[in-house]
């Protein structure tokens, strides 16, 4: 059974940095991808970034490109999202999601429908 557990959320000042983590368990192959989505109060789910477990290819939403960095530690089955220069409009619940991936679709589209496993979310608050 696949499980995703996020951690590392919290309060950060505008312009500050925060790293959140997603520990994955239960996968029996390397053919999957892990993504981060976020949902701000009163708004829909937004794809932020994703990474392929197998080859490490990464993709970002235009809104976070050059500020956020996704990485993986395969030995720990953990994916990280380093968030820098956080903006006041970016507080949200950040969700880790995983889906099977063997090159059959474009990861960069960050489509919610491709991800079938979801974590419980971690709150990121940006406030002075």
C-alpha positions as CSV (number, residue, x, y, z in Angstrom):
1,X,0.0,0.0,0.0
2,X,1.5,3.3,-1.1
3,X,1.7,6.0,1.6
4,X,2.9,9.6,1.4
5,X,3.7,11.6,4.5
6,X,4.5,15.3,4.2
7,X,6.5,17.3,6.8
8,X,8.2,20.6,7.2
9,X,5.4,23.1,6.8
10,X,5.3,26.1,9.0
11,X,5.4,29.9,9.2
12,X,7.9,31.9,7.2
13,X,8.2,35.6,6.5
14,X,7.8,37.0,3.0
15,X,11.0,36.5,1.1
16,X,12.0,33.7,3.4
17,X,12.7,30.0,2.6
18,X,11.2,26.7,3.7
19,X,11.8,23.1,2.8
20,X,9.0,20.6,2.9
21,X,9.5,16.8,2.6
22,X,7.5,13.9,1.3
23,X,8.3,10.4,2.4
24,X,7.0,7.7,0.1
25,X,6.5,4.0,0.9
26,X,4.9,1.0,-0.7
27,X,6.1,1.4,-4.3
28,X,7.4,-1.8,-5.8
29,X,9.0,-0.3,-8.9
30,X,10.8,2.9,-9.9
31,X,8.2,3.9,-12.5
32,X,6.4,6.6,-10.7
33,X,6.6,10.4,-10.3
34,X,6.0,12.6,-7.3
35,X,4.5,16.0,-7.5
36,X,3.7,18.9,-5.2
37,X,0.3,20.6,-5.5
38,X,-0.9,23.5,-3.4
39,X,-4.3,24.9,-2.5
40,X,-4.8,28.3,-1.1
41,X,-7.9,29.3,0.8
42,X,-10.8,29.6,-1.5
43,X,-8.8,28.5,-4.6
44,X,-8.4,25.4,-6.6
45,X,-5.6,23.0,-6.6
46,X,-2.4,24.2,-8.4
47,X,0.4,22.0,-9.6
48,X,3.7,23.3,-8.4
49,X,6.5,20.9,-9.3
50,X,7.2,17.2,-10.0
51,X,10.0,14.8,-10.3
52,X,10.4,11.4,-12.0
53,X,11.6,8.7,-9.6
54,X,13.5,6.9,-12.3
55,X,15.5,9.5,-14.1
56,X,15.1,12.5,-11.8
57,X,13.7,14.8,-14.5
58,X,12.0,17.8,-12.9
59,X,9.3,20.2,-13.9
60,X,7.9,23.4,-12.4
61,X,4.9,25.7,-12.8
62,X,5.9,29.1,-14.2
63,X,4.8,30.8,-11.0
64,X,7.6,29.1,-9.0
65,X,10.3,28.5,-11.6
66,X,13.7,29.9,-10.4
67,X,12.4,30.1,-6.8
68,X,11.5,26.5,-5.9
69,X,13.6,23.4,-6.3
70,X,12.5,19.8,-6.2
71,X,14.9,17.0,-5.4
72,X,14.9,13.4,-4.4
73,X,16.8,11.1,-2.1
74,X,16.2,7.6,-3.5
75,X,17.9,5.9,-0.6
76,X,15.4,7.5,1.8
77,X,12.5,7.4,-0.7
78,X,11.9,11.1,0.1
79,X,11.2,14.1,-2.2
80,X,12.0,17.6,-1.1
81,X,10.6,20.9,-2.2
82,X,12.9,23.8,-1.4
83,X,10.9,27.0,-1.5
84,X,12.8,30.3,-1.7
85,X,11.6,33.9,-1.9
86,X,8.2,33.0,-0.7
87,X,5.5,35.6,-1.5
88,X,2.7,36.8,0.7
89,X,0.2,35.3,-1.8
90,X,1.7,31.8,-1.5
91,X,0.4,30.5,1.8
92,X,-1.4,27.2,1.1
93,X,-1.8,23.6,2.1
94,X,0.9,21.8,0.1
95,X,0.1,18.3,-0.9
96,X,2.5,15.6,-2.0
97,X,1.1,13.3,-4.7
98,X,2.3,10.2,-6.6
99,X,1.4,8.5,-9.7
100,X,2.7,5.7,-11.9
101,X,4.8,7.0,-14.8
102,X,6.6,5.3,-17.6
103,X,6.9,8.1,-20.1
104,X,3.4,7.8,-21.4
105,X,2.4,11.4,-20.6
106,X,4.1,14.8,-20.2
107,X,5.0,15.3,-16.6
108,X,5.3,19.0,-17.1
109,X,1.6,19.4,-17.4
110,X,1.3,18.8,-13.7
111,X,-2.1,17.2,-14.2
112,X,-3.9,16.3,-11.0
113,X,-5.6,13.3,-12.7
114,X,-2.3,11.6,-13.2
115,X,-1.7,11.3,-9.5
116,X,-3.6,8.6,-7.6
117,X,-1.9,8.7,-4.2
118,X,-2.1,11.8,-2.0
119,X,-0.6,12.8,1.3
120,X,-2.5,14.6,4.0
121,X,-1.0,18.0,3.3
122,X,1.2,20.4,5.2
123,X,0.4,24.0,5.9
124,X,2.7,26.7,4.7
125,X,2.0,30.2,6.1
126,X,3.7,33.3,4.7
127,X,3.3,36.2,7.0
128,X,5.3,38.9,8.7
